[in-house]
Amino acid sequence: MAAVTSVSFSASAQSFDRKVSFPSTRALDSALSGFRLRSNLSFHYDFALRASSSSGSLMVVRCVSGAACVPTVSETKSNFLKAYKRPIPSIYNNVLQELIVQQHLMRYKRNYQYDPVFALGFVTVYDQLMEGYPSDEDRNAIFEAYIKALKEDPEQYRKDAEKLEDWARVQTPDSLVDFSSRDGETEGILKAIAGRAGAKSFSYSRFFAIGLFRLLELSNATEPTILEKLCAALNIDKRSVDRDLDVYRNLLSKLVQAKELLREYVDREKKKREERVGTQKAGEAVKKMLRTV
């Protein structure tokens, strides 16, 4: 396995311009500090830069590598904002902006190749993050805008995640691990991943680890040895998967706490509004009664 390093994106993950503010959710922020991309970041693209004569700022002029020009993180985030123009509550927005920075960097690595297990992992994270969002329509629209901002197909993400989930539901722990001995669409996908990983050309990520976890969950594979065997069959470093799943479980716990804070805040604000309306109506009733005296 390639060496793995820790990368912080605090400088890159700046807030989106449009958001709805809610109370501070430090529990969620502390979880996000761990849920950052860990990867061997070998992008291999270079840019020629020059200074603007008017402002002294740096400007991208052209790509000088053989590969196509890669959009910046800012461009990806801007594409998201252009595609989805409604305000997003900060409890959701803060996580989304963190994720889109991570996924941009994954997406434009030299050895990145889309695969359905990665898609299942992202869909799982997204659906759990956005559970309880005020509008189902908006939740779906945000998903589409997010994936399209990365120049990928949101329908393919959903379709592939659903196929993997359906496949995993009819597997046993043994058949899940023994995918390489059978033919089938999903088996072929897993074999291809194992081949790339064995050739050191596979781009591992936390979303992939979460996708594996979801497969294990749906096939009722609760024994720790099953994950070890599955990682071995896929030529994936189990230690990396274990670390990433620990972070993922911690994030889920913090999300529950943060959403509970949000529910309490919304309930308090609703009660305050009702009390204000009641006071206003009482005052109007008193004024009306005085006018008739």
N, C-alpha and C positions, 0 to 999 in steps of 0.2 A: 504493500500500500504506500502511496505517496505520503510524504510528511505533511502533518496537519498543523496549522498555526492559528493563533487567535487574532482576530481583527476587530477593531472597534469602529463603528460608523457614527459616533456622536457628532462629528463635524459635518458629515454628509446628510444625516437624517434630520434636516431642519423641518419645521412645521409647515404644513400647507397653509395657504393664505386664508382659506375659508373654513371655518370650523365653528361649532357651537360649544361654548364652554360649560363644563360641569365641574363639580368639586374635584380637588386634587385626588388622584388615585395612585398613591405612592406604592401600594402593593403591586399594582400592575406594572408600574415603571420599573420596580426592582426585578420583576420577572423578565421584562424585556431586555434588561441589561445582560442577561444570560442568553437570551434567544437571538443571538447575532451569528452571522455566517462564520463558520469555521471551515476554511478550505485552503488548498494550495492555489493561491490566486496567481495564475500565469496567463495573463490576458494576451500578451504579445501583439499589441497594436500601438503604434506611435503616431504622434501628430507633429506637424511643423507649426511653430507658434511665432507670432510677431507682436510687438507692442503697438498699441494704438497711439498714433501721434497726438491725438486730441485728449485722451484720458489716461494714457499710460497703462491701461489694462491689457491683459493677454487675450488674444483672439485665436480661435481655431481657424487655420487657413486651409489645410488640406491633409489628407492621410498620406503617409509616406511608406506604409507597409503594403504588402501584397493583398491583404484582406480588405474587405469593404469597410467603409467608415462605420464606427460604432457610436451610437448616440450616447450622450452624457446622461448621468443620473437626473440632472435637472430637466433635460428634454423628456425623459420618460415620465417624470412626475408632472411636467407640464401637459403632456399628452393625456394623462389621467384626468387632470383638472378640466381640460377642454372637453373630454368625453362625458364627464359627470360634473355638472355645474351646481348641484344643490349642496347646501351645508351638510357636513357630517359631524355628529356629536363627537367631542374630543376623545371620549373613552374609546371609541372605535377608530377615529382618525389617527390617533397617536400610534396605534399598532399597525395600521395600514401603511403609514408613511415609513415605518421601520421595515416592514416586510417588503415594500416595493423597492427600497434601496438594496436589500439583500438579494431579492430575486433578479434585479437588474444585473448585479455583479455575477450571479450564477449564469444568467441567460447569455451573457456576452463573453464568457470564458471561451478560450480557443477550442477546448474539447467538449463543450456543452453539446448534448444531444437530448432532445425531448424524449421522455419515456413515460408510459402510463403509471408506473409506480410513483414517480415524482409527482405526476398530476394528482394521483390519489392522495398523496401526502399534503399537497397544497390545498386541495378541496376540503380535506378533513380539517385542517387548521382554520381555513376561511369560514366554514360552516359553524364551527364551534365558537370562533371569535364573534361572528355576526348573529349568533343565536339570540333571539330577543330583540333584534333590531326593529324599530317602530313600524317599518313597512317592508313586506316581502318583495314588492315591486322594486323598491329602492335597493334592497339587498342584492337582488339579481342584477340590477343595472350597474351597481358598483363593481360587482364581480366582472361583468363584461368589460367595463371601462378599464379596470385594472389589468386584465389579461391582454386586451388590445393595446394598451399603452406599452406593453412588452413585445408587441408585434407577434403575438401568438393567438391561437384560436380558442376562445372560451368554450365554444360548443364541443370542441375536441376534448378539452379538459374534463368537462362534465360527462361526456359520453364514455371516455376511457375509464374514468373513476367508477362509473356505474357498472361497466363491464367487469372490472376487477372485483368489485364488491360482490356481484352476482356469482362470479367464479369462486371466490373465497368461501361463500356461504355453503357451498356443496362439497367443500374439501374437508378431509380429516387432517389432523396434524401430520400424519405420515405421508399422505398424498401431497400435501403442501410442500413438504421438503423434497419429495421424490419427483418433482416436476420434470427433471431432465430426462427421465425414462419414458415420458409420454409425449404424444403429439397433441397439438391444439393451439389455438390462437394465443391464449395467455401463456401457455407453456413455452411457446416460441418467443414471446416477449422476454420472459425470464431467462431463457437460454441465451438470448442476444445480450442481455445485461451481464450475465455471467462471463460471456466471451469477452466483452469490452473490459470488464473489471480485471479479468485474468491477463489481458494484454496491456494493462495499466493505462487504458485510454478512456476509462469511465470517470465521469465527473460526479463524485459523491456529494450529497448535501443532506441537511437535516430534513428537508421535505421528503427525500427518498427514505430516510430512516422511519419517518412517521407513516409513510405509505406501507412499509414492511409491518410496522406495528398494527396498522389497520387490517392487513391481511391475516395476521395472527389472531387478532381479536375476533374477526368474523368467522374464522375456522375453528374457534374455541381451542386454540393451541395455547394453553396456560402454562405448560411446563417450560422452565427456562432453557432446557436442553434443545427445545424445538427452535428457538431463535438462534442458538449457536449452530445448529445443523443447517438452518436456512442460510445464514450468513456464509457458512463454509461452501454451500452449494452455489452461492452467487459470487464467491470470491471477494466478499466484503469484510472489512475489518470489524469484528463484533465489538471491540472496545470503543470504536467511534460511535457505533449504533447505540451502545449502552449509555454513553455520555449524553448523546443527543436526546434519547428517550427520557432520561432523568430531567433534562432541561424542559422538555415538552410537558411532562407531568407537572412540573413546578409551575409552568406557565398556565396550565389549565386550572390549577388551584388558585393562582392569583387572579385569573379571569373571573372565577366564581366570586371571590371577595370583592373585586372591583365592581362587578355588576350588581352585587348586593348593595354596595354603597350608592350606586346609581338609582336603584329602585327606592331606597330609603329617601334619597334626595327628591326624586320625582313625587313620592307620596307626601313629603313635607310641603313641597311647593303647591301640590294640588289642594292640600288642606288649607294652606294660607290663602289661596285664591278663593276657595269656598267661603272662608271666614270673611274675607274682604267683600265678597258679593253679598253675604248675609248682612253685614254691617251697613253696606250701602242701601240695601233694600229696606232695612229697618229705619235708616235715616230718612229715606224718601217717604216711607209710610207716616213717620212723625210729622214731616213737613206738610204732607197732604192733609193730615188731621188738623194741624194748626190753622191751615188756610180755611178750613170749613167752620172753625169756631167763631 
